[in-house]
Amino acid sequence: MMTITSPIVGTFYRSPSPDADPYVEEGDFVKKGQVLCIVEAMKLMNEIECETDGRIVKILAESTKPVEYGQALFLIDPKATS
């Protein structure tokens, strides 16, 4: 398993806006470079991208809640194939 962590302290958002669908759901297959979420820090929206191809096994952070630097956000199985 690979863990995607927050590179900054901020607020975690699973979707680009409150009325939009989440970027990813558990069980989704993702590609390297795909946006997984946003972490807002000091009014800047920082897109967090996937570091590998794989499948989202678990989403570990709750949308609109604060996250810390290094906090685990997603578990990804890089061995999973679509």
PyMOL Python script that loads the backbone (N, CA, C, O; Angstrom):
from pymol import cmd

cmd.read_pdbstr("""\
ATOM      1  N   MET A   1       0.837  -1.193   0.000  1.00  0.00           N
ATOM      2  CA  MET A   1       0.000   0.000   0.000  1.00  0.00           C
ATOM      3  C   MET A   1       0.878   1.251   0.000  1.00  0.00           C
ATOM      4  O   MET A   1       1.977   1.266   0.555  1.00  0.00           O
ATOM      5  N   MET A   2       0.370   2.266  -0.622  1.00  0.00           N
ATOM      6  CA  MET A   2       1.051   3.564  -0.647  1.00  0.00           C
ATOM      7  C   MET A   2       0.146   4.569   0.071  1.00  0.00           C
ATOM      8  O   MET A   2      -1.070   4.569  -0.122  1.00  0.00           O
ATOM      9  N   THR A   3       0.737   5.407   0.884  1.00  0.00           N
ATOM     10  CA  THR A   3      -0.017   6.436   1.595  1.00  0.00           C
ATOM     11  C   THR A   3       0.256   7.795   0.962  1.00  0.00           C
ATOM     12  O   THR A   3       1.408   8.192   0.785  1.00  0.00           O
ATOM     13  N   ILE A   4      -0.827   8.504   0.624  1.00  0.00           N
ATOM     14  CA  ILE A   4      -0.692   9.886   0.146  1.00  0.00           C
ATOM     15  C   ILE A   4      -0.890  10.779   1.368  1.00  0.00           C
ATOM     16  O   ILE A   4      -1.909  10.688   2.053  1.00  0.00           O
ATOM     17  N   THR A   5       0.091  11.641   1.635  1.00  0.00           N
ATOM     18  CA  THR A   5       0.023  12.503   2.812  1.00  0.00           C
ATOM     19  C   THR A   5      -0.121  13.961   2.399  1.00  0.00           C
ATOM     20  O   THR A   5       0.149  14.333   1.257  1.00  0.00           O
ATOM     21  N   SER A   6      -0.551  14.773   3.354  1.00  0.00           N
ATOM     22  CA  SER A   6      -0.702  16.200   3.098  1.00  0.00           C
ATOM     23  C   SER A   6       0.671  16.878   3.123  1.00  0.00           C
ATOM     24  O   SER A   6       1.422  16.723   4.085  1.00  0.00           O
ATOM     25  N   PRO A   7       0.998  17.628   2.068  1.00  0.00           N
ATOM     26  CA  PRO A   7       2.287  18.324   2.046  1.00  0.00           C
ATOM     27  C   PRO A   7       2.280  19.618   2.858  1.00  0.00           C
ATOM     28  O   PRO A   7       3.322  20.245   3.046  1.00  0.00           O
ATOM     29  N   ILE A   8       1.098  20.014   3.338  1.00  0.00           N
ATOM     30  CA  ILE A   8       0.963  21.291   4.062  1.00  0.00           C
ATOM     31  C   ILE A   8      -0.118  21.172   5.127  1.00  0.00           C
ATOM     32  O   ILE A   8      -0.912  20.231   5.122  1.00  0.00           O
ATOM     33  N   VAL A   9      -0.138  22.132   6.033  1.00  0.00           N
ATOM     34  CA  VAL A   9      -1.228  22.269   6.999  1.00  0.00           C
ATOM     35  C   VAL A   9      -2.341  23.057   6.316  1.00  0.00           C
ATOM     36  O   VAL A   9      -2.074  24.067   5.665  1.00  0.00           O
ATOM     37  N   GLY A  10      -3.569  22.611   6.458  1.00  0.00           N
ATOM     38  CA  GLY A  10      -4.668  23.333   5.832  1.00  0.00           C
ATOM     39  C   GLY A  10      -5.998  22.623   6.024  1.00  0.00           C
ATOM     40  O   GLY A  10      -6.146  21.785   6.914  1.00  0.00           O
ATOM     41  N   THR A  11      -6.967  22.969   5.174  1.00  0.00           N
ATOM     42  CA  THR A  11      -8.299  22.374   5.222  1.00  0.00           C
ATOM     43  C   THR A  11      -8.465  21.446   4.028  1.00  0.00           C
ATOM     44  O   THR A  11      -8.213  21.832   2.886  1.00  0.00           O
ATOM     45  N   PHE A  12      -8.893  20.216   4.303  1.00  0.00           N
ATOM     46  CA  PHE A  12      -9.032  19.166   3.292  1.00  0.00           C
ATOM     47  C   PHE A  12     -10.394  19.253   2.616  1.00  0.00           C
ATOM     48  O   PHE A  12     -11.423  19.344   3.286  1.00  0.00           O
ATOM     49  N   TYR A  13     -10.396  19.225   1.301  1.00  0.00           N
ATOM     50  CA  TYR A  13     -11.647  19.218   0.526  1.00  0.00           C
ATOM     51  C   TYR A  13     -11.596  18.080  -0.487  1.00  0.00           C
ATOM     52  O   TYR A  13     -10.628  17.949  -1.236  1.00  0.00           O
ATOM     53  N   ARG A  14     -12.639  17.264  -0.507  1.00  0.00           N
ATOM     54  CA  ARG A  14     -12.705  16.141  -1.451  1.00  0.00           C
ATOM     55  C   ARG A  14     -13.218  16.553  -2.822  1.00  0.00           C
ATOM     56  O   ARG A  14     -13.049  15.813  -3.791  1.00  0.00           O
ATOM     57  N   SER A  15     -13.845  17.732  -2.919  1.00  0.00           N
ATOM     58  CA  SER A  15     -14.394  18.189  -4.201  1.00  0.00           C
ATOM     59  C   SER A  15     -13.976  19.633  -4.456  1.00  0.00           C
ATOM     60  O   SER A  15     -13.586  20.342  -3.528  1.00  0.00           O
ATOM     61  N   PRO A  16     -14.057  20.077  -5.731  1.00  0.00           N
ATOM     62  CA  PRO A  16     -13.618  21.435  -6.060  1.00  0.00           C
ATOM     63  C   PRO A  16     -14.546  22.524  -5.540  1.00  0.00           C
ATOM     64  O   PRO A  16     -14.126  23.672  -5.397  1.00  0.00           O
ATOM     65  N   SER A  17     -15.812  22.181  -5.251  1.00  0.00           N
ATOM     66  CA  SER A  17     -16.761  23.138  -4.671  1.00  0.00           C
ATOM     67  C   SER A  17     -17.810  22.352  -3.885  1.00  0.00           C
ATOM     68  O   SER A  17     -17.954  21.147  -4.093  1.00  0.00           O
ATOM     69  N   PRO A  18     -18.546  23.013  -2.986  1.00  0.00           N
ATOM     70  CA  PRO A  18     -19.493  22.290  -2.128  1.00  0.00           C
ATOM     71  C   PRO A  18     -20.555  21.489  -2.887  1.00  0.00           C
ATOM     72  O   PRO A  18     -21.007  20.455  -2.396  1.00  0.00           O
ATOM     73  N   ASP A  19     -20.958  21.944  -4.068  1.00  0.00           N
ATOM     74  CA  ASP A  19     -22.016  21.248  -4.803  1.00  0.00           C
ATOM     75  C   ASP A  19     -21.474  20.320  -5.896  1.00  0.00           C
ATOM     76  O   ASP A  19     -22.250  19.754  -6.666  1.00  0.00           O
ATOM     77  N   ALA A  20     -20.164  20.163  -5.964  1.00  0.00           N
ATOM     78  CA  ALA A  20     -19.546  19.299  -6.979  1.00  0.00           C
ATOM     79  C   ALA A  20     -19.313  17.892  -6.427  1.00  0.00           C
ATOM     80  O   ALA A  20     -19.234  17.689  -5.215  1.00  0.00           O
ATOM     81  N   ASP A  21     -19.205  16.932  -7.338  1.00  0.00           N
ATOM     82  CA  ASP A  21     -18.870  15.563  -6.941  1.00  0.00           C
ATOM     83  C   ASP A  21     -17.434  15.507  -6.441  1.00  0.00           C
ATOM     84  O   ASP A  21     -16.595  16.299  -6.869  1.00  0.00           O
ATOM     85  N   PRO A  22     -17.143  14.561  -5.525  1.00  0.00           N
ATOM     86  CA  PRO A  22     -15.761  14.392  -5.067  1.00  0.00           C
ATOM     87  C   PRO A  22     -14.838  14.025  -6.224  1.00  0.00           C
ATOM     88  O   PRO A  22     -15.262  13.422  -7.211  1.00  0.00           O
ATOM     89  N   TYR A  23     -13.570  14.400  -6.085  1.00  0.00           N
ATOM     90  CA  TYR A  23     -12.574  14.030  -7.094  1.00  0.00           C
ATOM     91  C   TYR A  23     -12.483  12.511  -7.235  1.00  0.00           C
ATOM     92  O   TYR A  23     -12.462  11.986  -8.348  1.00  0.00           O
ATOM     93  N   VAL A  24     -12.431  11.814  -6.107  1.00  0.00           N
ATOM     94  CA  VAL A  24     -12.322  10.355  -6.113  1.00  0.00           C
ATOM     95  C   VAL A  24     -13.165   9.758  -4.995  1.00  0.00           C
ATOM     96  O   VAL A  24     -13.484  10.417  -4.005  1.00  0.00           O
ATOM     97  N   GLU A  25     -13.516   8.490  -5.184  1.00  0.00           N
ATOM     98  CA  GLU A  25     -14.229   7.707  -4.168  1.00  0.00           C
ATOM     99  C   GLU A  25     -13.390   6.468  -3.863  1.00  0.00           C
ATOM    100  O   GLU A  25     -12.515   6.099  -4.646  1.00  0.00           O
ATOM    101  N   GLU A  26     -13.657   5.828  -2.725  1.00  0.00           N
ATOM    102  CA  GLU A  26     -12.991   4.570  -2.418  1.00  0.00           C
ATOM    103  C   GLU A  26     -13.343   3.559  -3.499  1.00  0.00           C
ATOM    104  O   GLU A  26     -14.501   3.449  -3.902  1.00  0.00           O
ATOM    105  N   GLY A  27     -12.343   2.825  -3.966  1.00  0.00           N
ATOM    106  CA  GLY A  27     -12.542   1.838  -5.013  1.00  0.00           C
ATOM    107  C   GLY A  27     -12.240   2.356  -6.408  1.00  0.00           C
ATOM    108  O   GLY A  27     -12.126   1.570  -7.348  1.00  0.00           O
ATOM    109  N   ASP A  28     -12.108   3.688  -6.558  1.00  0.00           N
ATOM    110  CA  ASP A  28     -11.800   4.274  -7.870  1.00  0.00           C
ATOM    111  C   ASP A  28     -10.366   3.939  -8.282  1.00  0.00           C
ATOM    112  O   ASP A  28      -9.463   3.871  -7.448  1.00  0.00           O
ATOM    113  N   PHE A  29     -10.181   3.733  -9.582  1.00  0.00           N
ATOM    114  CA  PHE A  29      -8.840   3.598 -10.138  1.00  0.00           C
ATOM    115  C   PHE A  29      -8.351   4.990 -10.530  1.00  0.00           C
ATOM    116  O   PHE A  29      -9.088   5.779 -11.122  1.00  0.00           O
ATOM    117  N   VAL A  30      -7.104   5.272 -10.190  1.00  0.00           N
ATOM    118  CA  VAL A  30      -6.537   6.599 -10.446  1.00  0.00           C
ATOM    119  C   VAL A  30      -5.240   6.469 -11.224  1.00  0.00           C
ATOM    120  O   VAL A  30      -4.594   5.421 -11.228  1.00  0.00           O
ATOM    121  N   LYS A  31      -4.878   7.557 -11.878  1.00  0.00           N
ATOM    122  CA  LYS A  31      -3.646   7.618 -12.662  1.00  0.00           C
ATOM    123  C   LYS A  31      -2.673   8.590 -11.998  1.00  0.00           C
ATOM    124  O   LYS A  31      -3.089   9.521 -11.309  1.00  0.00           O
ATOM    125  N   LYS A  32      -1.399   8.373 -12.205  1.00  0.00           N
ATOM    126  CA  LYS A  32      -0.377   9.294 -11.704  1.00  0.00           C
ATOM    127  C   LYS A  32      -0.667  10.685 -12.247  1.00  0.00           C
ATOM    128  O   LYS A  32      -0.902  10.854 -13.443  1.00  0.00           O
ATOM    129  N   GLY A  33      -0.649  11.681 -11.365  1.00  0.00           N
ATOM    130  CA  GLY A  33      -0.911  13.064 -11.752  1.00  0.00           C
ATOM    131  C   GLY A  33      -2.366  13.475 -11.634  1.00  0.00           C
ATOM    132  O   GLY A  33      -2.686  14.656 -11.775  1.00  0.00           O
ATOM    133  N   GLN A  34      -3.254  12.521 -11.378  1.00  0.00           N
ATOM    134  CA  GLN A  34      -4.684  12.840 -11.226  1.00  0.00           C
ATOM    135  C   GLN A  34      -4.918  13.562  -9.902  1.00  0.00           C
ATOM    136  O   GLN A  34      -4.333  13.196  -8.882  1.00  0.00           O
ATOM    137  N   VAL A  35      -5.773  14.589  -9.915  1.00  0.00           N
ATOM    138  CA  VAL A  35      -6.079  15.329  -8.691  1.00  0.00           C
ATOM    139  C   VAL A  35      -6.955  14.462  -7.776  1.00  0.00           C
ATOM    140  O   VAL A  35      -7.974  13.918  -8.200  1.00  0.00           O
ATOM    141  N   LEU A  36      -6.533  14.349  -6.515  1.00  0.00           N
ATOM    142  CA  LEU A  36      -7.267  13.553  -5.527  1.00  0.00           C
ATOM    143  C   LEU A  36      -8.113  14.418  -4.610  1.00  0.00           C
ATOM    144  O   LEU A  36      -9.192  14.011  -4.179  1.00  0.00           O
ATOM    145  N   CYS A  37      -7.614  15.621  -4.314  1.00  0.00           N
ATOM    146  CA  CYS A  37      -8.295  16.493  -3.363  1.00  0.00           C
ATOM    147  C   CYS A  37      -7.655  17.879  -3.431  1.00  0.00           C
ATOM    148  O   CYS A  37      -6.734  18.126  -4.210  1.00  0.00           O
ATOM    149  N   ILE A  38      -8.170  18.763  -2.598  1.00  0.00           N
ATOM    150  CA  ILE A  38      -7.591  20.099  -2.425  1.00  0.00           C
ATOM    151  C   ILE A  38      -7.286  20.279  -0.943  1.00  0.00           C
ATOM    152  O   ILE A  38      -8.068  19.876  -0.083  1.00  0.00           O
ATOM    153  N   VAL A  39      -6.139  20.889  -0.658  1.00  0.00           N
ATOM    154  CA  VAL A  39      -5.849  21.342   0.704  1.00  0.00           C
ATOM    155  C   VAL A  39      -5.701  22.859   0.624  1.00  0.00           C
ATOM    156  O   VAL A  39      -4.800  23.383  -0.031  1.00  0.00           O
ATOM    157  N   GLU A  40      -6.610  23.544   1.309  1.00  0.00           N
ATOM    158  CA  GLU A  40      -6.591  25.011   1.320  1.00  0.00           C
ATOM    159  C   GLU A  40      -5.697  25.497   2.452  1.00  0.00           C
ATOM    160  O   GLU A  40      -5.853  25.099   3.606  1.00  0.00           O
ATOM    161  N   ALA A  41      -4.763  26.362   2.097  1.00  0.00           N
ATOM    162  CA  ALA A  41      -3.879  26.955   3.091  1.00  0.00           C
ATOM    163  C   ALA A  41      -3.777  28.446   2.795  1.00  0.00           C
ATOM    164  O   ALA A  41      -3.351  28.840   1.710  1.00  0.00           O
ATOM    165  N   MET A  42      -4.163  29.262   3.750  1.00  0.00           N
ATOM    166  CA  MET A  42      -4.093  30.722   3.609  1.00  0.00           C
ATOM    167  C   MET A  42      -4.763  31.194   2.315  1.00  0.00           C
ATOM    168  O   MET A  42      -4.197  31.983   1.559  1.00  0.00           O
ATOM    169  N   LYS A  43      -5.956  30.703   2.082  1.00  0.00           N
ATOM    170  CA  LYS A  43      -6.801  31.075   0.927  1.00  0.00           C
ATOM    171  C   LYS A  43      -6.275  30.572  -0.413  1.00  0.00           C
ATOM    172  O   LYS A  43      -6.839  30.903  -1.456  1.00  0.00           O
ATOM    173  N   LEU A  44      -5.206  29.781  -0.404  1.00  0.00           N
ATOM    174  CA  LEU A  44      -4.694  29.179  -1.637  1.00  0.00           C
ATOM    175  C   LEU A  44      -5.188  27.741  -1.721  1.00  0.00           C
ATOM    176  O   LEU A  44      -5.066  26.975  -0.765  1.00  0.00           O
ATOM    177  N   MET A  45      -5.749  27.383  -2.878  1.00  0.00           N
ATOM    178  CA  MET A  45      -6.241  26.026  -3.096  1.00  0.00           C
ATOM    179  C   MET A  45      -5.126  25.202  -3.729  1.00  0.00           C
ATOM    180  O   MET A  45      -4.749  25.438  -4.877  1.00  0.00           O
ATOM    181  N   ASN A  46      -4.603  24.244  -2.989  1.00  0.00           N
ATOM    182  CA  ASN A  46      -3.496  23.407  -3.445  1.00  0.00           C
ATOM    183  C   ASN A  46      -4.031  22.042  -3.862  1.00  0.00           C
ATOM    184  O   ASN A  46      -4.510  21.275  -3.027  1.00  0.00           O
ATOM    185  N   GLU A  47      -3.946  21.742  -5.161  1.00  0.00           N
ATOM    186  CA  GLU A  47      -4.404  20.446  -5.644  1.00  0.00           C
ATOM    187  C   GLU A  47      -3.375  19.384  -5.272  1.00  0.00           C
ATOM    188  O   GLU A  47      -2.183  19.543  -5.534  1.00  0.00           O
ATOM    189  N   ILE A  48      -3.847  18.298  -4.659  1.00  0.00           N
ATOM    190  CA  ILE A  48      -2.983  17.184  -4.294  1.00  0.00           C
ATOM    191  C   ILE A  48      -3.161  16.108  -5.361  1.00  0.00           C
ATOM    192  O   ILE A  48      -4.265  15.608  -5.578  1.00  0.00           O
ATOM    193  N   GLU A  49      -2.059  15.762  -6.021  1.00  0.00           N
ATOM    194  CA  GLU A  49      -2.104  14.806  -7.128  1.00  0.00           C
ATOM    195  C   GLU A  49      -1.617  13.434  -6.686  1.00  0.00           C
ATOM    196  O   GLU A  49      -0.813  13.304  -5.763  1.00  0.00           O
ATOM    197  N   CYS A  50      -2.124  12.423  -7.364  1.00  0.00           N
ATOM    198  CA  CYS A  50      -1.718  11.050  -7.097  1.00  0.00           C
ATOM    199  C   CYS A  50      -0.285  10.839  -7.567  1.00  0.00           C
ATOM    200  O   CYS A  50       0.115  11.355  -8.610  1.00  0.00           O
ATOM    201  N   GLU A  51       0.479  10.085  -6.800  1.00  0.00           N
ATOM    202  CA  GLU A  51       1.886   9.855  -7.110  1.00  0.00           C
ATOM    203  C   GLU A  51       2.112   8.590  -7.929  1.00  0.00           C
ATOM    204  O   GLU A  51       3.230   8.333  -8.376  1.00  0.00           O
ATOM    205  N   THR A  52       1.052   7.792  -8.132  1.00  0.00           N
ATOM    206  CA  THR A  52       1.185   6.523  -8.841  1.00  0.00           C
ATOM    207  C   THR A  52      -0.163   6.098  -9.414  1.00  0.00           C
ATOM    208  O   THR A  52      -1.206   6.582  -8.975  1.00  0.00           O
ATOM    209  N   ASP A  53      -0.146   5.211 -10.376  1.00  0.00           N
ATOM    210  CA  ASP A  53      -1.388   4.573 -10.814  1.00  0.00           C
ATOM    211  C   ASP A  53      -1.804   3.577  -9.738  1.00  0.00           C
ATOM    212  O   ASP A  53      -0.950   3.007  -9.059  1.00  0.00           O
ATOM    213  N   GLY A  54      -3.102   3.366  -9.579  1.00  0.00           N
ATOM    214  CA  GLY A  54      -3.565   2.391  -8.600  1.00  0.00           C
ATOM    215  C   GLY A  54      -5.032   2.560  -8.287  1.00  0.00           C
ATOM    216  O   GLY A  54      -5.776   3.197  -9.033  1.00  0.00           O
ATOM    217  N   ARG A  55      -5.443   1.974  -7.159  1.00  0.00           N
ATOM    218  CA  ARG A  55      -6.843   2.024  -6.735  1.00  0.00           C
ATOM    219  C   ARG A  55      -6.918   2.639  -5.343  1.00  0.00           C
ATOM    220  O   ARG A  55      -6.121   2.311  -4.464  1.00  0.00           O
ATOM    221  N   ILE A  56      -7.890   3.540  -5.151  1.00  0.00           N
ATOM    222  CA  ILE A  56      -8.118   4.152  -3.836  1.00  0.00           C
ATOM    223  C   ILE A  56      -8.707   3.081  -2.918  1.00  0.00           C
ATOM    224  O   ILE A  56      -9.818   2.605  -3.149  1.00  0.00           O
ATOM    225  N   VAL A  57      -7.965   2.705  -1.881  1.00  0.00           N
ATOM    226  CA  VAL A  57      -8.427   1.696  -0.938  1.00  0.00           C
ATOM    227  C   VAL A  57      -9.216   2.353   0.190  1.00  0.00           C
ATOM    228  O   VAL A  57     -10.261   1.850   0.603  1.00  0.00           O
ATOM    229  N   LYS A  58      -8.707   3.486   0.686  1.00  0.00           N
ATOM    230  CA  LYS A  58      -9.338   4.152   1.829  1.00  0.00           C
ATOM    231  C   LYS A  58      -9.077   5.645   1.757  1.00  0.00           C
ATOM    232  O   LYS A  58      -7.974   6.084   1.432  1.00  0.00           O
ATOM    233  N   ILE A  59     -10.118   6.424   2.067  1.00  0.00           N
ATOM    234  CA  ILE A  59      -9.978   7.879   2.230  1.00  0.00           C
ATOM    235  C   ILE A  59      -9.905   8.126   3.728  1.00  0.00           C
ATOM    236  O   ILE A  59     -10.830   7.783   4.465  1.00  0.00           O
ATOM    237  N   LEU A  60      -8.808   8.720   4.175  1.00  0.00           N
ATOM    238  CA  LEU A  60      -8.513   8.800   5.607  1.00  0.00           C
ATOM    239  C   LEU A  60      -8.820  10.152   6.240  1.00  0.00           C
ATOM    240  O   LEU A  60      -8.735  10.295   7.459  1.00  0.00           O
ATOM    241  N   ALA A  61      -9.176  11.142   5.431  1.00  0.00           N
ATOM    242  CA  ALA A  61      -9.473  12.470   5.973  1.00  0.00           C
ATOM    243  C   ALA A  61     -10.914  12.830   5.636  1.00  0.00           C
ATOM    244  O   ALA A  61     -11.467  12.362   4.641  1.00  0.00           O
ATOM    245  N   GLU A  62     -11.508  13.658   6.468  1.00  0.00           N
ATOM    246  CA  GLU A  62     -12.896  14.076   6.275  1.00  0.00           C
ATOM    247  C   GLU A  62     -12.936  15.454   5.621  1.00  0.00           C
ATOM    248  O   GLU A  62     -12.218  16.374   6.013  1.00  0.00           O
ATOM    249  N   SER A  63     -13.800  15.567   4.611  1.00  0.00           N
ATOM    250  CA  SER A  63     -13.888  16.828   3.870  1.00  0.00           C
ATOM    251  C   SER A  63     -14.259  17.982   4.793  1.00  0.00           C
ATOM    252  O   SER A  63     -15.057  17.816   5.715  1.00  0.00           O
ATOM    253  N   THR A  64     -13.687  19.131   4.544  1.00  0.00           N
ATOM    254  CA  THR A  64     -13.850  20.405   5.270  1.00  0.00           C
ATOM    255  C   THR A  64     -13.170  20.418   6.641  1.00  0.00           C
ATOM    256  O   THR A  64     -13.321  21.379   7.396  1.00  0.00           O
ATOM    257  N   LYS A  65     -12.429  19.366   6.968  1.00  0.00           N
ATOM    258  CA  LYS A  65     -11.748  19.310   8.266  1.00  0.00           C
ATOM    259  C   LYS A  65     -10.272  19.660   8.102  1.00  0.00           C
ATOM    260  O   LYS A  65      -9.692  19.455   7.035  1.00  0.00           O
ATOM    261  N   PRO A  66      -9.663  20.197   9.181  1.00  0.00           N
ATOM    262  CA  PRO A  66      -8.234  20.533   9.112  1.00  0.00           C
ATOM    263  C   PRO A  66      -7.359  19.292   9.017  1.00  0.00           C
ATOM    264  O   PRO A  66      -7.672  18.249   9.591  1.00  0.00           O
ATOM    265  N   VAL A  67      -6.261  19.419   8.284  1.00  0.00           N
ATOM    266  CA  VAL A  67      -5.253  18.362   8.219  1.00  0.00           C
ATOM    267  C   VAL A  67      -3.889  18.949   8.567  1.00  0.00           C
ATOM    268  O   VAL A  67      -3.642  20.142   8.387  1.00  0.00           O
ATOM    269  N   GLU A  68      -3.026  18.098   9.061  1.00  0.00           N
ATOM    270  CA  GLU A  68      -1.676  18.499   9.459  1.00  0.00           C
ATOM    271  C   GLU A  68      -0.672  18.108   8.381  1.00  0.00           C
ATOM    272  O   GLU A  68      -0.951  17.252   7.542  1.00  0.00           O
ATOM    273  N   TYR A  69       0.487  18.737   8.411  1.00  0.00           N
ATOM    274  CA  TYR A  69       1.578  18.353   7.526  1.00  0.00           C
ATOM    275  C   TYR A  69       1.919  16.888   7.778  1.00  0.00           C
ATOM    276  O   TYR A  69       2.123  16.485   8.923  1.00  0.00           O
ATOM    277  N   GLY A  70       1.980  16.092   6.717  1.00  0.00           N
ATOM    278  CA  GLY A  70       2.344  14.690   6.851  1.00  0.00           C
ATOM    279  C   GLY A  70       1.195  13.774   7.217  1.00  0.00           C
ATOM    280  O   GLY A  70       1.383  12.560   7.301  1.00  0.00           O
ATOM    281  N   GLN A  71       0.007  14.322   7.439  1.00  0.00           N
ATOM    282  CA  GLN A  71      -1.144  13.493   7.791  1.00  0.00           C
ATOM    283  C   GLN A  71      -1.554  12.635   6.596  1.00  0.00           C
ATOM    284  O   GLN A  71      -1.583  13.112   5.461  1.00  0.00           O
ATOM    285  N   ALA A  72      -1.870  11.369   6.858  1.00  0.00           N
ATOM    286  CA  ALA A  72      -2.302  10.456   5.798  1.00  0.00           C
ATOM    287  C   ALA A  72      -3.685  10.869   5.292  1.00  0.00           C
ATOM    288  O   ALA A  72      -4.611  11.072   6.077  1.00  0.00           O
ATOM    289  N   LEU A  73      -3.805  10.989   3.968  1.00  0.00           N
ATOM    290  CA  LEU A  73      -5.079  11.374   3.352  1.00  0.00           C
ATOM    291  C   LEU A  73      -5.728  10.210   2.615  1.00  0.00           C
ATOM    292  O   LEU A  73      -6.943  10.028   2.687  1.00  0.00           O
ATOM    293  N   PHE A  74      -4.926   9.428   1.910  1.00  0.00           N
ATOM    294  CA  PHE A  74      -5.438   8.323   1.098  1.00  0.00           C
ATOM    295  C   PHE A  74      -4.520   7.113   1.204  1.00  0.00           C
ATOM    296  O   PHE A  74      -3.305   7.251   1.339  1.00  0.00           O
ATOM    297  N   LEU A  75      -5.119   5.919   1.142  1.00  0.00           N
ATOM    298  CA  LEU A  75      -4.360   4.684   0.956  1.00  0.00           C
ATOM    299  C   LEU A  75      -4.607   4.226  -0.468  1.00  0.00           C
ATOM    300  O   LEU A  75      -5.755   4.124  -0.902  1.00  0.00           O
ATOM    301  N   ILE A  76      -3.535   3.949  -1.198  1.00  0.00           N
ATOM    302  CA  ILE A  76      -3.643   3.545  -2.594  1.00  0.00           C
ATOM    303  C   ILE A  76      -2.925   2.220  -2.786  1.00  0.00           C
ATOM    304  O   ILE A  76      -1.824   2.014  -2.276  1.00  0.00           O
ATOM    305  N   ASP A  77      -3.566   1.324  -3.529  1.00  0.00           N
ATOM    306  CA  ASP A  77      -2.956   0.049  -3.885  1.00  0.00           C
ATOM    307  C   ASP A  77      -2.365   0.186  -5.286  1.00  0.00           C
ATOM    308  O   ASP A  77      -3.098   0.133  -6.274  1.00  0.00           O
ATOM    309  N   PRO A  78      -1.034   0.364  -5.382  1.00  0.00           N
ATOM    310  CA  PRO A  78      -0.427   0.579  -6.700  1.00  0.00           C
ATOM    311  C   PRO A  78      -0.398  -0.686  -7.548  1.00  0.00           C
ATOM    312  O   PRO A  78      -0.140  -0.617  -8.750  1.00  0.00           O
ATOM    313  N   LYS A  79      -0.660  -1.843  -6.937  1.00  0.00           N
ATOM    314  CA  LYS A  79      -0.634  -3.103  -7.683  1.00  0.00           C
ATOM    315  C   LYS A  79      -1.971  -3.401  -8.359  1.00  0.00           C
ATOM    316  O   LYS A  79      -2.048  -4.261  -9.237  1.00  0.00           O
ATOM    317  N   ALA A  80      -3.020  -2.691  -7.950  1.00  0.00           N
ATOM    318  CA  ALA A  80      -4.348  -2.932  -8.527  1.00  0.00           C
ATOM    319  C   ALA A  80      -4.367  -2.465  -9.980  1.00  0.00           C
ATOM    320  O   ALA A  80      -3.785  -1.435 -10.321  1.00  0.00           O
ATOM    321  N   THR A  81      -5.032  -3.222 -10.813  1.00  0.00           N
ATOM    322  CA  THR A  81      -5.175  -2.834 -12.229  1.00  0.00           C
ATOM    323  C   THR A  81      -6.649  -2.719 -12.551  1.00  0.00           C
ATOM    324  O   THR A  81      -7.478  -3.461 -12.025  1.00  0.00           O
ATOM    325  N   SER A  82      -6.959  -1.779 -13.419  1.00  0.00           N
ATOM    326  CA  SER A  82      -8.365  -1.529 -13.748  1.00  0.00           C
ATOM    327  C   SER A  82      -8.950  -2.595 -14.639  1.00  0.00           C
ATOM    328  O   SER A  82     -10.125  -2.520 -15.001  1.00  0.00           O
TER     329      SER A  82
END
""", "prot")
cmd.dss("prot")
cmd.show_as("cartoon", "prot")
cmd.util.cbc("prot")
cmd.orient("prot")
